[in-house]
Amino acid sequence: MDASSYHAAGMVVLMVATLTLPRIAVAGNPPFSCAPGATQGYAFCDRRLPVEQRAADLVARLSLAEKVSQLGDEAAGVPRLGVPPYKWWSEGLHGLAFWGHGMHFDGAVRAITSFPQVLLTAASFDENLWYRIGQAIGTEARALYNIGQAEGLTIWSPNVNIFRDPRWGRGQETPGEDPTTASKYGVAFVRGLQGPSPTTLQTSACCKHATAYDLEAWNGAIRYDYKAWVTAQDLADTFNPPFRSCVEEGKASCVMCAYTTVNGVPACASSDLLMKTFKGAWGLNGYVSSDCDAVALMHDSQGYRPTPEDTVAAALTAGLDLNCGNYTQVHGMAAVQQGKMSEQDVDKALRNLFTVRMRLGHFDGDPRSSALYGGLGAGDVCSPAHKMLSLEAAQDGIVLLKNDAGILPLSRPAVASAAVIGHNANDPAALYGNYFGPPCEYTTPLQGLQGYVKNVRFLAGCDSAACGLAATGQAAALAGSSDYVIMFMGLSQRQEQEGLDRTSLLLPGQQQSLITAVASAAKRPVILVLLTGGPVDVSFAKSNPKIGAILWAGYPGQAGGLAIAKVLFGEHNPSGRLPVTWYPEEFTRVPMTDMRMRADLATGYPGRSYRFYQGSTVYKFGDGLSYSKFSRQLVVPSGTGNRAPNTNTNLLAGLTATPAADGGASYVVEEIGADGCEQLKFPAVVEVQNHGPLDGKHSVLMFLRWPNATGGRPVSQLVGFRAQHLRAGEKARLRFDVSPCEHFSWANEDGKKVLGAGSHFLRVDKDEYEIRFEA
């Protein structure tokens, strides 16, 4: 469910019920319209016509009652026109999921490929990997549709909200705290999910939840009626960029609006957001859906409009096309009859909805005859290639945070016995996070290690992730009698999930005391593997010499246990890098409801994310170790060939620089213009070398910093990243195409992107290159 229904509580219980309750069997034929001879003469069946014209023809043939019946996520069929019912809600966050109504796992296919939860996948900083995961999920969805196990192909993924606060229960679903990373993830995933054809979609992707949604339940604030006050500056350069990239670059065919009331207006009733921004400025070619029950909540919980009819009219006239739920279907007819909205308002929404269904091929006859996707079937779900991709994603995402004295990688012959301790070591649920489906297969960490070590002894140590009861004495005794000790600790969906935020960043219950006791009893430094979504404060483990290695493995998907074992034993060289800042526990004094990104040190507000935070960290954004030594050198070509921007600053001569309070000045990007911005672009190259001893993948992150962080400028800002596999001893030159208008700009207080005059510093690690902009 995205996001279940607002009255549904106890998500963990619901998940168990979803796993065990049978589903109604679905016939083996896919639903479709316009079979040959069945609907002759209807323009909406004529594939020679543009889809917009076909959709308009179909809408014109519907009665008002039939039109209103299409406005919810379970759209009624229109038998007289050969239009079958349609279920808009399906999920594909990191694999097709139980949540939603469109996918069924009770026929020839009973399992799907379960990839790592998104935050771990984001740690790979590999756009091609993200694209291939989206592509695999889209393929499996289309395959299910072809064999009659799906009633829709509109996938409400990805989640590209910014992981603003480390306590957020749904941060695990996102690509992290950085808008550049989230934007690139969204573009890659959407392109993979929707397929290569600009006209015929494999599936329809929906980027959610716009905008400034990042709170479930904290200190009395509940997401269903949360009033977020967000500056134009933070909207422009933090919260909105991922959605803009989804639409403009990824060509997403849907954006989902959030429950959040942003600056006094519910997101799903904001014409500035839905009509002016999504459909106007960004050019959304598709539809806007509400989060589930968001329209009902505008009336029942937020009191935005006095009657249900007023509420439905407010949403549809603002630009909403589809309501997840049935509120618009129940009250839409009365809203028209009472003059709150017109039938033309309904028509406008339906044209967008039916256009997407036509782009999916649902009005082109039997989808199994499609040249692009008609051949997909049961054999394309849980394929060997998809299983290997799930393993690759888990391996590439795992982050090595500590490796004192090179305790890792382990040598198989040297490990005579191993104690595996921890509640997450043998719990399949710890692999998936939320929004998951039935996996093809799974390997827990314990099972993975049993393939490498003959003598493995296991103890859960805690009764659960909450660790109210800990077998500390038994665990210490086991550790003292084993050659190596590997602990699998962390969180579960009972601490962080949709509807549930954390109140602490520490490991729950007695976990910390258990880890410390085991480390003290062990013969040699222990290895600590953390399975969590959000970050945790493990300062105690970072500083404890008896804890030799720390790895973060997120929620690693069906192949997670094998991936962890391969990393521990050096069959895979870790290359993941943290996509979020790991804050100390003291950060929890900051109210989750304070939406400001930028620091205000005068009041003690530290800011948020690596871009603005000014405080101590446990681990930083981008941290991650390897078993190999890599060197990186930044090279920026200049001269007549590839010109650095220093030679192009005459482009700014006719512009007026706006002075700033800190003595600096800036140029408005919009005034530089598209042509000017294009001419300011230049290439930068990073020479990277793997000095060994192991082959491995390496992600290079390029940042920008300014001489100071005054005037609203970030402390630093990610320009881009490249992932490259290098053999031991191998060198490579990685090219970054730098656009100053995009990469060197930030938003001023009015929300306008500005480019600062004076010095800018491109940075890769400690290597920097200065670039100046002066008219």
VOGU-3710 file (C-alpha; in Angstrom, 3 decimals, decimal comma):
1> mdassyhaag> 0,000/0,000/0,000  1,198/3,442/-0,757  0,416/4,353/1,857  -1,967/1,667/2,923  -5,083/3,439/3,904  -4,887/6,155/6,479  -6,954/4,121/8,930  -4,738/1,020/8,611  -2,487/0,563/11,607  0,020/-2,072/12,594
11> mvvlmvatlt> 1,945/-2,393/9,363  3,948/-5,408/10,535  0,757/-7,326/11,232  -0,610/-6,316/7,831  2,553/-7,528/6,122  2,240/-10,962/7,703  -1,401/-11,157/6,739  -0,571/-10,181/3,181  1,966/-12,959/2,970  -0,383/-15,668/4,210
21> lpriavagnp> -3,817/-14,843/2,793  -4,627/-16,444/-0,563  -5,480/-14,255/-3,516  -8,338/-14,807/-5,923  -7,067/-16,675/-8,939  -6,658/-14,702/-12,136  -7,384/-16,093/-15,584  -4,509/-16,868/-17,904  -5,366/-14,214/-20,492  -4,435/-10,540/-20,152
31> pfscapgatq> -7,131/-7,863/-20,167  -7,201/-5,616/-23,223  -9,457/-3,670/-25,571  -9,885/-3,424/-29,324  -9,740/-7,060/-30,331  -9,996/-7,436/-34,126  -13,622/-7,170/-35,233  -14,961/-6,449/-31,752  -14,908/-2,650/-31,832  -14,777/-1,743/-35,511
41> gyafcdrrlp> -15,274/1,903/-36,302  -14,113/3,282/-32,957  -11,383/5,876/-33,402  -9,910/4,967/-30,026  -8,985/1,583/-31,505  -7,260/3,055/-34,551  -3,537/2,714/-33,924  -2,777/5,009/-36,825  -4,082/7,976/-34,849  -2,146/9,850/-32,161
51> veqraadlva> -2,837/8,452/-28,697  -4,128/11,829/-27,503  -6,782/11,796/-30,247  -7,707/8,204/-29,464  -8,046/8,980/-25,750  -10,234/12,006/-26,490  -12,487/9,852/-28,690  -12,958/7,281/-25,929  -13,694/9,901/-23,286  -16,269/11,541/-25,558
61> rlslaekvsq> -18,173/8,232/-25,805  -18,548/7,857/-22,012  -21,538/8,941/-19,959  -20,868/11,138/-16,936  -21,417/8,189/-14,598  -18,927/6,116/-16,596  -16,452/8,967/-16,491  -16,638/9,364/-12,728  -16,156/5,611/-12,303  -12,668/6,009/-13,820
71> lgdeaagvpr> -11,368/8,510/-11,250  -10,213/6,000/-8,599  -7,356/3,524/-8,579  -9,819/0,677/-9,239  -11,426/1,891/-12,453  -14,644/0,248/-13,579  -14,967/-1,452/-16,927  -17,193/-0,165/-19,714  -18,553/-3,380/-21,240  -20,534/-1,683/-24,003
81> lgvppykwws> -17,254/-0,311/-25,412  -15,181/-3,393/-24,668  -13,146/-1,582/-21,993  -12,132/-3,903/-19,123  -11,698/-2,796/-15,495  -8,266/-1,457/-14,653  -6,239/-1,382/-11,441  -3,835/1,539/-11,362  -2,023/0,705/-8,131  0,992/-1,588/-8,378
91> eglhglafwg> 4,342/-1,233/-6,650  7,855/-1,928/-7,915  10,181/-0,140/-5,499  12,844/-2,860/-5,487  10,873/-5,644/-7,114  7,160/-6,195/-7,680  5,320/-6,102/-4,365  2,350/-7,424/-2,430  1,219/-3,825/-1,901  -1,345/-2,557/-4,391
101> hgmhfdgavr> -4,074/-4,316/-6,334  -2,624/-4,796/-9,792  -0,204/-7,727/-9,419  -1,003/-11,314/-8,386  1,370/-14,099/-7,439  -0,994/-17,063/-7,402  -0,736/-18,486/-10,904  2,069/-19,943/-12,988  4,367/-17,339/-11,396  4,441/-17,297/-7,600
111> aitsfpqvll> 7,658/-15,359/-6,991  9,572/-12,391/-8,373  13,131/-11,100/-8,145  13,645/-9,186/-4,912  16,374/-6,579/-5,253  18,027/-4,714/-2,369  16,095/-1,919/-0,721  16,729/1,322/-2,615  19,047/3,061/-0,147  21,564/0,201/-0,399
121> taasfdenlw> 21,346/0,178/-4,186  21,941/3,938/-4,171  25,226/3,325/-2,314  26,649/1,834/-5,513  26,546/5,275/-7,185  26,083/3,424/-10,481  23,446/4,773/-12,875  23,731/1,790/-15,200  22,972/-0,591/-12,335  19,922/1,460/-11,370
131> yrigqaigte> 18,714/1,406/-14,973  19,109/-2,373/-15,238  17,171/-2,945/-12,007  14,314/-0,788/-13,290  14,453/-2,651/-16,581  14,256/-6,034/-14,830  11,278/-4,989/-12,687  9,493/-3,622/-15,748  10,161/-6,843/-17,641  8,732/-8,967/-14,828
141> aralynigqa> 5,637/-6,749/-14,579  4,969/-6,996/-18,308  5,528/-10,757/-18,175  2,948/-11,118/-15,407  0,489/-9,048/-17,422  0,943/-11,228/-20,480  0,133/-14,407/-18,548  -2,949/-12,930/-16,915  -1,508/-12,304/-13,452  -1,741/-8,519/-13,582
151> egltiwspnv> -4,636/-6,111/-13,954  -2,502/-3,037/-14,498  0,944/-1,898/-15,599  1,145/1,430/-13,785  3,942/1,033/-11,245  3,957/3,613/-8,443  7,730/3,765/-8,104  10,343/5,184/-7,578  10,317/7,100/-4,296  12,621/10,070/-4,884
161> nifrdprwgr> 11,888/12,030/-1,740  14,939/13,470/-0,015  16,039/11,541/3,093  16,019/14,779/5,083  15,976/13,423/8,637  17,762/10,221/9,726  14,788/9,146/11,842  12,383/8,965/8,888  10,892/5,471/8,643  10,680/5,530/4,842
171> gqetpgedpt> 14,168/6,869/4,196  15,138/3,293/3,328  12,975/3,556/0,184  14,820/6,581/-1,172  18,172/7,166/-2,921  19,341/9,232/0,062  19,825/12,839/1,131  21,425/14,332/-1,968  19,214/15,860/-4,704  21,752/15,138/-7,466
181> taskygvafv> 21,933/11,452/-6,527  18,156/11,193/-6,145  17,673/12,893/-9,507  20,050/10,578/-11,338  18,555/7,546/-9,632  15,043/8,599/-10,613  16,000/9,166/-14,259  17,827/5,846/-14,594  15,154/3,789/-12,816  12,262/5,385/-14,719
191> rglqgpsptt> 13,964/4,827/-18,063  14,551/1,183/-17,217  11,043/0,618/-15,911  9,271/2,285/-18,853  11,407/0,633/-21,516  13,239/1,909/-24,581  10,285/2,968/-26,744  9,125/6,600/-26,534  5,683/5,615/-27,819  4,957/2,166/-26,317
201> lqtsacckha> 5,620/1,871/-22,607  6,813/-1,377/-21,041  5,253/-0,121/-17,806  4,360/3,337/-16,548  6,588/4,754/-13,785  5,358/7,170/-11,114  7,751/9,370/-9,144  6,504/9,942/-5,615  5,697/11,705/-3,249  5,776/15,354/-4,331
211> taydleawng> 6,754/17,292/-2,425  8,598/17,805/0,894  7,249/14,514/2,265  9,581/12,964/4,847  7,729/12,451/8,118  5,481/9,613/9,278  4,689/10,148/12,946  6,818/12,197/15,308  5,937/13,902/18,558  2,259/14,192/17,635
221> airydykawv> 2,858/15,245/14,028  1,251/12,740/11,632  1,855/12,608/7,894  -1,861/12,633/7,068  -2,332/16,189/8,266  1,234/17,439/8,570  1,671/21,096/7,684  5,144/21,623/6,260  6,501/25,141/6,031  9,218/25,105/3,418
231> taqdladtfn> 11,215/27,992/1,993  11,208/28,664/-1,733  14,979/28,234/-1,533  14,786/24,681/-0,130  12,000/23,676/-2,508  14,075/24,827/-5,471  17,418/23,227/-4,685  16,562/20,289/-2,392  13,017/18,927/-2,481  11,877/19,469/-6,081
241> ppfrscveeg> 14,918/18,651/-8,283  14,442/14,849/-8,213  10,849/15,188/-9,412  11,835/17,630/-12,099  14,534/15,273/-13,374  12,081/12,356/-13,312  9,752/14,257/-15,625  12,105/16,267/-17,840  14,917/13,722/-18,306  13,413/10,394/-17,312
251> kascvmcayt> 10,094/11,138/-19,084  8,132/9,621/-16,210  4,469/9,217/-17,112  3,191/9,926/-13,613  3,916/12,026/-10,545  2,252/11,254/-7,229  1,386/14,140/-4,916  1,905/13,701/-1,194  -0,310/13,975/1,878  1,727/16,969/2,997
261> tvngvpacas> 0,222/20,419/3,231  2,993/22,622/1,855  2,903/26,253/2,948  -0,811/26,079/3,699  -2,036/24,164/0,631  -2,382/20,362/0,392  0,018/19,109/-2,255  -2,808/17,320/-4,095  -4,846/20,528/-4,286  -2,040/22,856/-5,314
271> sdllmktfkg> -2,502/24,172/-8,839  0,932/25,790/-8,564  2,438/22,361/-8,048  0,265/20,096/-10,212  -0,723/22,341/-13,095  1,814/25,135/-13,216  4,887/23,070/-12,314  4,361/19,387/-13,206  2,249/19,827/-16,307  3,362/23,323/-17,275
281> awglngyvss> 6,991/24,126/-16,556  8,188/20,511/-16,543  5,925/19,239/-19,334  4,589/16,069/-17,701  3,316/13,744/-20,423  1,105/11,593/-18,262  -1,055/11,841/-15,164  -0,952/13,001/-11,551  -2,127/10,576/-8,883  -2,791/11,269/-5,239
291> dcdavalmhd> -1,240/9,213/-2,490  -3,749/6,750/-1,119  -6,767/8,433/0,464  -5,083/11,837/0,187  -8,230/13,444/-1,242  -10,420/12,062/1,554  -7,882/13,277/4,093  -8,050/16,815/2,717  -11,605/16,904/4,017  -11,704/14,412/6,887
301> sqgyrptped> -8,389/15,222/8,552  -7,067/18,495/7,166  -10,393/20,332/6,874  -9,228/22,024/3,694  -12,700/22,293/2,176  -16,142/22,187/3,889  -17,742/19,339/1,919  -16,600/16,205/0,086  -17,816/17,721/-3,172  -15,795/20,895/-2,623
311> tvaaaltagl> -12,761/18,766/-1,825  -13,007/16,620/-4,941  -13,489/19,737/-7,065  -10,495/21,460/-5,453  -8,249/18,507/-6,307  -9,408/17,944/-9,901  -9,462/21,592/-10,889  -5,942/21,966/-9,447  -4,677/19,296/-11,827  -5,169/15,956/-10,078
321> dlncgnytqv> -6,136/13,188/-12,500  -6,471/10,098/-10,304  -7,301/9,466/-6,670  -5,826/6,417/-4,995  -8,975/5,345/-3,202  -12,615/5,819/-4,177  -13,397/9,264/-2,740  -13,559/10,953/-6,146  -15,711/8,124/-7,479  -18,138/8,412/-4,559
331> hgmaavqqgk> -18,417/12,202/-4,579  -17,464/13,165/-8,146  -20,958/12,971/-9,640  -22,414/15,213/-6,944  -19,533/17,660/-7,357  -20,477/18,096/-11,020  -24,210/18,220/-10,355  -23,687/20,888/-7,685  -21,561/22,984/-10,035  -18,402/22,629/-7,950
341> mseqdvdkal> -16,588/21,449/-11,056  -17,495/20,846/-14,666  -17,707/17,717/-16,764  -14,863/19,219/-18,775  -12,677/19,067/-15,651  -13,370/15,336/-15,487  -12,735/14,946/-19,215  -9,338/16,597/-18,897  -8,285/14,110/-16,214  -9,598/11,120/-18,148
351> rnlftvrmrl> -7,798/12,105/-21,322  -4,533/11,997/-19,385  -5,400/8,639/-17,831  -6,523/6,925/-21,030  -3,553/8,317/-22,948  -1,218/6,493/-20,562  -3,227/3,267/-20,877  -3,030/3,581/-24,647  0,725/4,138/-24,493  0,837/0,857/-22,546
361> ghfdgdprss> -0,844/-0,854/-25,494  -4,057/-1,738/-23,664  -6,153/-0,570/-26,628  -4,080/-2,283/-29,330  -5,587/-5,745/-29,124  -3,969/-8,744/-27,464  -0,706/-7,522/-25,835  0,900/-10,876/-26,589  1,004/-9,828/-30,230  3,174/-6,802/-29,416
371> alygglgagd> 6,505/-6,865/-31,224  8,190/-5,173/-28,266  6,829/-6,978/-25,230  4,457/-9,687/-26,460  6,997/-12,474/-26,096  7,565/-11,934/-22,372  6,187/-14,643/-20,130  6,783/-16,770/-17,050  10,329/-17,618/-18,111  11,282/-13,938/-17,884
381> vcspahkmls> 10,465/-13,748/-14,171  13,185/-14,867/-11,744  15,454/-15,454/-14,708  19,114/-16,358/-14,047  20,102/-12,895/-15,282  17,748/-11,183/-12,827  18,972/-13,317/-9,926  22,557/-12,411/-10,777  21,570/-8,755/-10,998  20,110/-8,905/-7,494
391> leaaqdgivl> 23,403/-10,346/-6,229  25,403/-7,720/-8,099  23,301/-4,913/-6,650  23,727/-6,164/-3,097  27,483/-6,626/-3,510  27,979/-3,193/-5,060  25,958/-1,446/-2,377  27,570/-2,897/0,759  29,660/-0,208/2,485  32,831/-1,046/4,413
401> lkndagilpl> 33,034/1,616/7,150  35,876/0,284/9,289  38,653/-2,221/8,662  41,288/-1,824/11,370  44,539/-3,688/10,791  43,103/-5,148/7,609  41,078/-7,814/9,397  39,083/-8,151/6,188  38,981/-9,885/3,816  38,935/-13,217/5,580
411> srpavasaav> 40,835/-16,196/4,236  38,734/-19,337/3,944  41,530/-21,719/5,002  42,329/-19,532/8,012  38,798/-19,559/9,455  38,535/-22,850/11,319  35,372/-21,854/13,164  33,035/-18,879/13,263  30,453/-17,683/15,744  27,569/-15,962/14,016
421> ighnandpaa> 25,671/-13,844/16,507  22,728/-11,552/15,953  18,992/-11,399/15,418  19,468/-10,385/11,772  21,742/-13,313/10,905  19,050/-15,810/9,989  15,851/-13,801/9,589  14,644/-13,659/5,961  12,545/-10,580/6,765  15,775/-8,663/7,437
431> lygnyfgppc> 16,632/-8,964/3,738  13,723/-7,059/2,251  12,807/-3,831/4,020  9,326/-2,688/2,996  7,368/-2,861/-0,269  8,516/-6,345/-1,198  7,037/-9,340/-2,967  7,617/-13,100/-2,736  11,298/-13,676/-3,612  12,481/-16,277/-6,123
441> eyttplqglq> 14,813/-17,621/-3,444  16,734/-16,177/-0,541  19,996/-16,572/1,315  20,271/-15,260/4,862  23,687/-14,109/6,150  23,983/-17,291/8,208  23,274/-19,448/5,165  25,767/-17,436/3,137  28,552/-17,966/5,675  27,786/-21,665/5,990
451> gyvknvrfla> 28,901/-21,975/2,382  32,355/-20,656/3,334  33,021/-22,012/6,835  32,460/-25,621/7,872  32,191/-25,021/11,597  29,622/-22,284/12,118  27,762/-21,881/15,395  24,793/-19,523/15,541  23,137/-17,611/18,360  20,490/-14,929/17,833
461> gcdsaacgla> 21,649/-13,110/20,959  18,555/-10,866/21,038  14,910/-11,841/21,082  14,320/-9,364/18,225  15,720/-6,140/16,815  14,190/-4,384/19,827  16,522/-6,548/21,941  14,517/-6,337/25,125  16,102/-9,629/26,143  19,739/-10,449/25,365
471> atgqaaalag> 21,606/-13,714/25,934  24,773/-11,797/26,759  26,499/-14,456/28,808  25,802/-17,190/26,305  26,942/-14,982/23,437  30,191/-14,045/25,199  30,943/-17,708/25,907  30,347/-18,613/22,261  32,573/-15,755/21,117  35,379/-16,833/23,429
481> ssdyvimfmg> 35,398/-20,346/22,035  35,349/-19,442/18,343  38,089/-18,548/15,912  36,196/-15,578/14,415  33,067/-13,720/15,471  30,693/-12,073/13,007  27,723/-10,146/14,406  24,595/-9,262/12,434  22,806/-6,492/14,271  20,707/-3,457/13,336
491> lsqrqeqegl> 17,050/-2,613/12,851  13,855/-4,110/11,457  10,515/-2,900/10,153  9,341/-2,704/13,759  11,649/0,280/14,255  11,436/1,984/10,845  8,789/1,698/8,191  5,902/3,500/6,559  3,897/5,060/9,368  6,733/4,747/11,898
501> drtslllpgq> 9,650/7,091/12,530  12,414/6,453/15,047  12,964/8,532/18,156  16,588/7,478/18,643  19,580/6,842/16,379  21,126/4,335/18,779  20,848/0,589/18,278  17,691/-0,544/20,089  17,498/-2,115/23,530  20,489/-4,103/24,690
511> qqslitavas> 22,208/-4,371/21,311  25,096/-2,073/22,191  25,875/-3,827/25,495  25,643/-7,216/23,781  28,055/-6,176/21,017  30,504/-4,725/23,551  30,410/-7,853/25,726  30,958/-10,162/22,769  33,826/-8,032/21,478  35,489/-8,121/24,892
521> aakrpvilvl> 35,226/-11,929/25,085  36,339/-12,692/21,533  39,839/-13,971/20,733  40,348/-11,368/18,016  38,493/-8,221/16,904  34,935/-8,975/15,858  33,249/-8,102/12,579  30,016/-6,105/12,891  27,528/-6,163/10,018  24,629/-3,722/10,286
531> ltggpvdvsf> 21,339/-4,447/8,528  19,363/-1,216/8,702  17,503/1,189/6,501  18,385/4,521/8,069  21,672/5,447/9,737  22,550/4,510/13,294  24,932/6,036/15,827  27,577/3,349/16,327  30,242/5,647/17,722  30,934/3,057/20,419
541> aksnpkigai> 31,841/0,472/17,772  33,816/2,890/15,618  36,103/3,717/18,547  36,357/0,206/20,037  39,602/-1,547/18,971  38,002/-4,903/19,781  35,578/-4,276/16,889  37,843/-4,648/13,869  35,419/-4,116/11,003  32,022/-2,500/10,445
551> lwagypgqag> 29,922/-3,013/7,326  26,563/-1,524/6,427  24,474/-3,902/4,330  21,114/-2,098/4,333  18,250/-4,472/3,574  20,114/-6,413/0,855  17,403/-8,381/-0,971  17,091/-12,056/-1,799  20,822/-12,555/-2,445  21,907/-10,480/0,534
561> glaiakvlfg> 23,402/-13,293/2,590  25,537/-14,509/-0,289  26,617/-10,964/-1,146  27,762/-10,338/2,433  29,722/-13,599/2,510  31,429/-12,785/-0,776  32,481/-9,378/0,559  33,720/-10,797/3,880  35,873/-13,401/2,119  37,225/-11,089/-0,546
571> ehnpsgrlpv> 35,440/-12,607/-3,522  33,965/-9,158/-4,009  35,910/-6,000/-3,252  33,534/-3,572/-1,430  32,858/-0,346/-3,299  29,694/1,099/-1,739  29,659/4,640/-0,384  27,162/6,092/2,066  24,308/8,003/0,374  23,371/9,640/3,706
581> twypeeftrv> 25,097/11,303/6,630  25,298/9,226/9,815  24,567/11,671/12,618  25,289/11,302/16,347  22,427/10,689/18,766  22,480/14,352/19,801  20,929/15,204/16,416  17,612/13,876/17,739  17,246/17,138/19,668  16,456/18,761/16,309
591> pmtdmrmrad> 12,685/18,685/15,691  11,717/16,547/12,712  9,141/19,196/11,895  11,789/21,861/11,252  12,002/21,636/7,470  14,941/24,004/7,037  17,918/22,541/5,221  20,311/25,419/5,851  22,022/25,879/9,195  21,213/28,774/11,521
601> latgypgrsy> 24,103/28,752/13,939  22,847/31,853/15,731  19,971/29,749/17,114  21,922/26,511/17,335  20,209/24,912/14,348  22,850/22,702/12,669  21,277/22,272/9,226  20,651/19,018/7,381  22,534/16,773/4,956  26,197/17,015/4,014
611> rfyqgstvyk> 25,363/20,095/1,929  24,364/22,264/4,894  24,982/20,400/8,153  27,528/22,002/10,452  28,101/19,553/13,264  29,876/16,334/14,145  29,169/13,091/12,297  29,589/9,389/12,952  30,220/8,778/9,240  29,989/11,221/6,358
621> fgdglsyskf> 28,098/11,163/3,087  30,312/9,339/0,578  32,314/7,363/3,175  33,266/3,846/2,138  36,449/1,764/2,147  37,904/-0,803/-0,244  40,302/-3,717/0,107  42,440/-1,989/-2,536  44,195/1,362/-2,568  42,851/3,747/-5,193
631> srqlvvpsgt> 44,341/7,076/-6,198  42,428/9,851/-7,919  43,732/12,956/-9,674  41,531/15,739/-11,013  42,372/17,110/-14,456  40,499/20,042/-16,036  41,546/20,650/-19,664  42,008/24,248/-20,726  43,045/26,110/-23,846  41,612/26,100/-27,307
641> gnrapntntn> 40,351/22,538/-27,383  38,314/21,774/-24,288  37,936/25,205/-22,761  37,610/25,729/-19,071  35,004/28,349/-18,204  37,672/30,926/-17,330  37,870/31,677/-21,067  34,101/32,069/-21,427  33,339/34,597/-18,717  32,757/37,278/-21,339
651> llagltatpa> 29,310/35,681/-21,582  28,513/37,333/-18,259  29,628/40,809/-19,367  26,144/42,034/-20,220  24,563/40,726/-17,028  24,050/42,536/-13,765  25,527/40,766/-10,757  23,334/40,954/-7,677  25,347/41,923/-4,599  25,042/39,767/-1,493
661> adggasyvve> 25,194/40,642/2,188  28,484/38,765/2,588  30,179/40,995/0,015  29,875/38,541/-2,849  27,678/38,704/-5,920  25,739/36,298/-8,136  24,160/36,002/-11,583  20,634/34,650/-12,120  20,942/31,460/-14,196  17,743/32,240/-16,091
671> eigadgceql> 19,316/35,472/-17,332  22,416/33,683/-18,586  20,070/31,771/-20,881  20,191/28,321/-22,422  22,786/29,271/-25,043  25,018/30,938/-22,490  24,783/27,996/-20,121  25,673/25,655/-22,975  28,795/27,654/-23,780  29,905/27,591/-20,146
681> kfpavvevqn> 30,020/23,795/-20,097  33,391/22,075/-19,968  34,796/18,578/-19,386  36,693/17,503/-16,301  38,630/14,262/-16,094  39,588/12,191/-13,089  42,527/9,844/-13,500  41,934/6,903/-11,201  44,252/3,973/-10,543  43,796/0,741/-8,630
691> hgpldgkhsv> 47,080/0,088/-6,809  45,846/-3,308/-5,643  46,039/-5,825/-4,282  42,535/-6,776/-5,533  40,520/-6,051/-8,643  37,498/-3,978/-7,833  34,876/-1,448/-8,702  35,400/2,132/-7,620  33,000/5,058/-7,469  34,473/8,522/-7,934
701> lmflrwpnat> 32,431/11,378/-6,439  33,163/14,910/-7,648  32,102/17,801/-5,430  32,038/21,563/-5,646  32,833/23,855/-2,748  32,915/27,607/-2,348  35,345/29,740/-0,320  32,624/29,973/2,353  29,087/28,783/3,024  27,536/32,216/3,471
711> ggrpvsqlvg> 24,708/33,723/1,457  22,758/30,465/1,356  25,508/28,533/-0,410  25,935/24,867/0,551  29,068/23,770/2,373  29,683/21,537/-0,637  27,628/20,060/-3,446  27,865/16,876/-5,490  28,609/17,563/-9,156  28,459/13,966/-10,313
721> fraqhlrage> 29,800/10,448/-9,953  31,207/7,649/-12,070  31,619/3,950/-11,255  34,395/1,970/-12,918  35,737/-1,573/-12,470  39,530/-1,680/-12,470  41,916/-4,591/-12,332  44,779/-4,337/-9,847  47,321/-1,965/-11,378  44,898/-0,628/-13,990
731> karlrfdvsp> 44,329/3,073/-14,696  41,313/4,816/-16,197  40,300/8,337/-17,130  36,739/9,141/-16,122  35,083/12,086/-17,836  32,638/14,416/-16,106  30,665/16,877/-18,218  30,409/19,925/-16,003  27,650/22,485/-16,465  28,243/25,520/-14,240
741> cehfswaned> 24,628/26,652/-14,589  23,508/23,318/-13,165  26,369/22,131/-10,978  27,742/25,410/-9,605  24,432/27,088/-8,852  22,244/27,182/-5,774  18,859/28,749/-5,042  18,515/32,226/-3,596  15,811/33,120/-1,089  13,306/33,661/-3,911
751> gkkvlgagsh> 13,909/30,164/-5,225  15,804/31,362/-8,293  18,961/29,487/-9,279  22,016/31,728/-9,134  25,653/31,344/-10,150  28,110/33,036/-7,842  30,796/35,408/-9,040  34,347/34,639/-7,964  35,978/31,353/-6,994  34,564/27,838/-7,170
761> flrvdkdeye> 36,546/24,707/-6,377  36,009/21,362/-8,065  37,087/18,695/-5,602  37,805/14,976/-5,706  38,982/13,917/-2,247  41,659/16,523/-1,394  42,506/17,326/-5,008  40,999/20,663/-6,085  40,792/22,874/-9,155  39,810/26,544/-8,906
771> irfea> 37,428/28,120/-11,395  36,452/31,791/-11,338  33,463/33,582/-12,803  33,859/37,291/-13,323  32,416/39,524/-16,014
//
